[in-house]
Amino acid sequence: MAIEASTQQTRQPRIRLGMVGGGAGAFIGAVHRIAARIDDQYELIAGALSSTPEKAMASGADLGLDPSRTYSSYREMAIREAKLKNGIEAVSIVTPNHVHYDAAKEFLRRGIHVICDKPLTSNLADAKKLKKVADESGALFILTHNYTGYPMVRQAREMIANGELGDIRLVQAEYPQDWLTEAVEQQGAKQAVWRTDPAQSGAGGSTGDIGTHAYNLGCFVSGLELDSLAADLDSFVEGRRLDDNAHVMLRYKAKGSEKPAKGMLWCSQVAPGHENGLKVRVYGTKGGIEWVQADPNYLWYTPFGESKRLITRNGAGSGPAAARVSRIPSGHPEGYLEAFATIYTEAALAINAHKQGKAVDQAVVYPTVDDGVKGVAFVEACVASSKRNGAWVKV
């Protein structure tokens, strides 16, 4: 967050945090822990860090957790922590997708706030059930679509909401990678094994892993809601059970009297030369914007009929939405970890307001369980459409 907001917020006691998953060898768990500490809003005090007791205890020891607060199962952790006077107030769930529903349910039902990795669940039925549990629990649910935390993504969203692009006509989003170009899951690569396994990942491969990010980002920036889609999914690598490439046409819902916007989304994990090539472009009647995750401190803005303009983080043309989630002076880049930290700090602001019985500031923005349900619905619609040879499917 902005330095003034961060300093003010650290006067609140650190939020007592637990973690499910994220033990030894897990990439995303370490990212969540770093993000939680960047703005100094949380203290990790408990964990069920692995599905095996031995690995869970070893991972807890590596992180310096009290052995009595290191658990062999998330259910044991939820039950005991809810009874402790100094038990966790929030939990980060960073497991493979198929665990999200059961784990989140255990904590929500005990009034513990949940910060969950995406996608929300491995199937739409569980996503809808989890939303019901979350809505009835009174606890907060934060989904870590971390790319929404970048300052220039917030800048683009603010400009579109203010009408600077006019009526939105086109939304183009893409997220290509190359790390699954070969069948590395057959060689035992841990991250690839579960992401290409329908039992753990769900019905979508690249669509669930990175397509949901591109889809969420397009909606977040444009303010639009998807109506229907037509998808062509492929598993290019022989023997792969889930899609590793998807081309998706999008139709958004109409806003007022304006004509509905259209869009295209490409996600791929078999595109050599791309590491994490997330990009979003939005075009309206008055102009267009373009943002690239690999160069995140810059936003290109082109008013129709005028020269292309570069808006920089904390620079000329940048507004308050970007400023409130910037930490570092101009000319020093903020990146992936800081954007992830923005989601954690927005969550902290919401959790602290909840503890005090106050309404959270309207400027605080984070993805919710509702965004999670939409993401899983997107994946299942893509799969259904592709099975019908690219037929249009309502989302």
DAFENSUL-V181119 format. One record per residue. N is the residue number from 1. SS is DSSP state (~ for helix, > for strand, _ for the rest). OMEGA is omega in whole degrees, 0 to 359 (NA if undefined). NEAR is the number of other ideal C-beta (glycine too) atoms within 12 Angstrom. Layout:
# DAFENSUL-V181119
<<N,SS,OMEGA,NEAR> <N,SS,OMEGA,NEAR>>
This chain:
# DAFENSUL-V181119
<<1,_,174,39> <2,_,188,27> <3,~,182,18> <4,~,181,13> <5,~,182,27> <6,~,181,28> <7,~,180,15> <8,~,185,20> <9,~,181,31> <10,_,176,24> <11,_,173,12> <12,_,175,25> <13,_,177,19> <14,_,180,25> <15,>,180,38> <16,>,190,30> <17,>,170,41> <18,>,179,50> <19,>,174,49> <20,>,187,50> <21,_,176,43> <22,_,180,43> <23,_,184,36> <24,_,177,24> <25,_,180,21> <26,_,182,31> <27,~,193,24> <28,~,179,33> <29,~,179,34> <30,~,178,26> <31,~,179,29> <32,~,181,42> <33,~,177,35> <34,~,181,26> <35,~,181,40> <36,~,184,40> <37,~,186,26> <38,~,179,31> <39,_,171,35> <40,_,182,25> <41,_,187,38> <42,>,169,38> <43,>,179,28> <44,>,185,40> <45,>,183,31> <46,>,179,40> <47,>,165,47> <48,>,200,44> <49,_,181,44> <50,_,181,34> <51,_,176,26> <52,_,183,15> <53,~,182,19> <54,~,180,16> <55,~,179,23> <56,~,180,34> <57,~,180,25> <58,~,179,21> <59,~,177,35> <60,~,178,33> <61,~,179,20> <62,~,182,23> <63,_,179,32> <64,_,178,16> <65,_,173,30> <66,_,180,19> <67,~,180,18> <68,~,179,17> <69,~,175,31> <70,>,191,35> <71,_,180,38> <72,_,177,25> <73,_,180,25> <74,~,179,40> <75,~,176,22> <76,~,181,24> <77,~,181,38> <78,~,182,33> <79,~,185,20> <80,~,183,27> <81,~,179,35> <82,~,181,27> <83,~,184,15> <84,_,178,21> <85,_,179,10> <86,_,180,19> <87,_,182,26> <88,_,176,42> <89,_,181,39> <90,>,179,44> <91,>,173,52> <92,>,179,52> <93,>,188,49> <94,_,181,41> <95,_,166,36> <96,_,192,38> <97,~,188,43> <98,~,180,27> <99,~,188,34> <100,~,186,47> <101,~,184,38> <102,~,181,28> <103,~,181,42> <104,~,180,47> <105,~,181,34> <106,~,183,34> <107,~,180,44> <108,~,182,36> <109,_,178,23> <110,_,175,30> <111,_,179,27> <112,_,181,43> <113,>,184,39> <114,>,171,47> <115,>,192,53> <116,>,175,50> <117,_,179,43> <118,_,349,47> <119,_,187,49> <120,_,179,49> <121,_,180,45> <122,_,177,38> <123,_,187,30> <124,~,179,31> <125,~,178,19> <126,~,180,30> <127,~,180,40> <128,~,178,23> <129,~,180,25> <130,~,176,41> <131,~,179,33> <132,~,179,21> <133,~,181,30> <134,~,181,36> <135,~,183,18> <136,~,188,16> <137,~,187,25> <138,_,177,16> <139,_,180,34> <140,_,177,37> <141,>,181,41> <142,>,179,49> <143,>,189,43> <144,_,164,43> <145,_,193,42> <146,~,183,41> <147,~,176,44> <148,~,182,39> <149,~,180,46> <150,_,179,42> <151,~,184,42> <152,~,169,47> <153,~,175,48> <154,~,177,42> <155,~,180,39> <156,~,179,47> <157,~,180,38> <158,~,180,32> <159,~,181,38> <160,~,179,41> <161,~,179,23> <162,_,176,18> <163,_,184,17> <164,_,176,29> <165,_,182,34> <166,_,176,24> <167,_,184,27> <168,>,180,41> <169,>,189,28> <170,>,174,32> <171,>,181,42> <172,>,180,32> <173,>,176,44> <174,>,177,36> <175,>,176,39> <176,>,172,35> <177,_,178,34> <178,_,191,24> <179,_,177,30> <180,_,179,36> <181,_,174,24> <182,_,185,21> <183,_,184,23> <184,~,177,23> <185,~,179,30> <186,~,177,17> <187,~,175,14> <188,_,178,13> <189,_,190,18> <190,~,183,20> <191,~,180,25> <192,~,185,32> <193,~,184,23> <194,~,181,32> <195,~,179,38> <196,_,181,38> <197,_,182,26> <198,~,181,24> <199,~,181,18> <200,~,185,32> <201,~,186,40> <202,_,186,43> <203,_,184,41> <204,_,174,48> <205,_,177,44> <206,~,179,50> <207,~,180,47> <208,~,185,51> <209,~,183,43> <210,~,178,47> <211,~,177,49> <212,~,176,52> <213,~,181,44> <214,~,178,48> <215,~,180,54> <216,~,182,48> <217,~,178,46> <218,~,179,51> <219,~,182,40> <220,~,183,41> <221,~,186,45> <222,~,185,41> <223,_,183,26> <224,_,177,36> <225,_,184,28> <226,>,177,37> <227,>,183,26> <228,>,181,26> <229,>,173,40> <230,>,190,30> <231,>,174,41> <232,>,184,27> <233,>,178,38> <234,>,166,27> <235,_,186,28> <236,_,182,24> <237,_,183,28> <238,_,178,13> <239,_,180,14> <240,_,187,30> <241,_,179,25> <242,_,182,40> <243,_,173,40> <244,_,177,40> <245,>,178,38> <246,>,170,47> <247,>,187,30> <248,>,171,46> <249,>,188,30> <250,>,170,39> <251,>,181,28> <252,>,178,32> <253,_,179,24> <254,_,175,17> <255,_,182,22> <256,_,184,9> <257,_,184,7> <258,_,180,17> <259,_,181,18> <260,_,178,24> <261,_,177,34> <262,>,180,28> <263,>,174,39> <264,>,179,29> <265,>,175,47> <266,>,171,38> <267,>,182,46> <268,>,173,39> <269,_,179,43> <270,_,182,31> <271,_,183,27> <272,_,182,16> <273,_,179,14> <274,_,178,27> <275,_,173,18> <276,_,191,29> <277,>,180,27> <278,>,180,41> <279,>,174,36> <280,>,177,43> <281,>,180,35> <282,>,183,44> <283,>,178,31> <284,>,183,34> <285,_,183,21> <286,_,182,23> <287,>,181,31> <288,>,176,34> <289,>,177,41> <290,>,178,31> <291,>,182,44> <292,>,185,28> <293,~,180,35> <294,~,179,22> <295,~,200,22> <296,_,184,36> <297,_,182,35> <298,>,176,33> <299,>,177,43> <300,>,182,29> <301,>,179,35> <302,>,171,24> <303,>,183,22> <304,_,179,18> <305,_,181,10> <306,_,181,11> <307,_,176,11> <308,_,183,17> <309,>,176,22> <310,>,176,22> <311,>,181,32> <312,>,178,28> <313,_,182,40> <314,_,181,29> <315,_,180,22> <316,_,178,15> <317,_,181,24> <318,_,187,29> <319,_,185,29> <320,~,180,19> <321,~,177,34> <322,~,184,39> <323,~,186,29> <324,_,177,33> <325,_,175,46> <326,_,181,40> <327,_,194,33> <328,_,180,23> <329,_,180,16> <330,_,179,19> <331,_,175,13> <332,_,187,14> <333,_,168,24> <334,_,187,35> <335,_,189,29> <336,~,183,29> <337,~,179,27> <338,~,177,33> <339,~,176,42> <340,~,179,39> <341,~,177,37> <342,~,179,47> <343,~,180,47> <344,~,182,43> <345,~,172,42> <346,~,177,41> <347,~,179,46> <348,~,177,44> <349,~,180,37> <350,~,180,36> <351,~,179,39> <352,~,176,31> <353,~,179,22> <354,~,179,27> <355,~,183,21> <356,_,180,13> <357,_,181,9> <358,_,173,13> <359,_,179,13> <360,_,178,23> <361,_,181,18> <362,_,180,11> <363,_,181,24> <364,_,184,31> <365,_,173,32> <366,_,177,39> <367,>,185,38> <368,_,177,35> <369,~,178,41> <370,~,176,26> <371,~,179,36> <372,~,178,44> <373,~,179,35> <374,~,180,36> <375,~,179,49> <376,~,176,43> <377,~,176,40> <378,~,181,48> <379,~,182,51> <380,~,176,37> <381,~,177,40> <382,~,180,50> <383,~,181,36> <384,~,180,27> <385,~,182,33> <386,~,177,34> <387,~,179,17> <388,_,176,17> <389,_,176,13> <390,_,179,22> <391,_,177,18> <392,_,183,22> <393,>,174,28> <394,>,180,17> <395,_,NA,31>>
